[in-house]
Amino acid sequence: MLSRAIAALDPSRRVALAAFAVFFVGGLNVGELYPFSRFSMYAAIEPREEAAIPTFRADGRDVEPEALTGFFGLNPNGLAAPEGIVTSMDHVLRERAAWIGANTATTPGPVTVEIGWELWRIDPTTGALTRRALLLQTGSARWR
């Protein structure tokens, strides 16, 4: 019965079925190597005591960098996470650095810009949240 069902399939579906069978049997024999792993190898994060959230403020308000242009006094290459801070948000700083690098100016603007991190820590005994600001750079820009 199975052989008749397979014979009834068009050739491209037979190839797909054969590829799946090889992948499935191979995965059972290979063991814990990507992409055959049976555990969540990328779902777990490393333990940390602090959470680091990137901040971008214009005149004291949290804004998206795309709301501004004509950045002055900021170094796009100096926006990496400080040494010893564990974060999964480095991509946000890379995106912001690219925007700032593409929208620089030769003169200061009227808007004060602050780029940094907000570090959050929850006390394990009391559960109290402690927030600490870590400023990386200040400069200026103009509203778009």
Summary of the structure (lengths in Angstrom):
residues: 144
radius of gyration: 25.5
end to end distance: 68.2
largest distance: 78.5
contacts: 328
relative contact order: 0.18
helix: 32%
strand: 31%
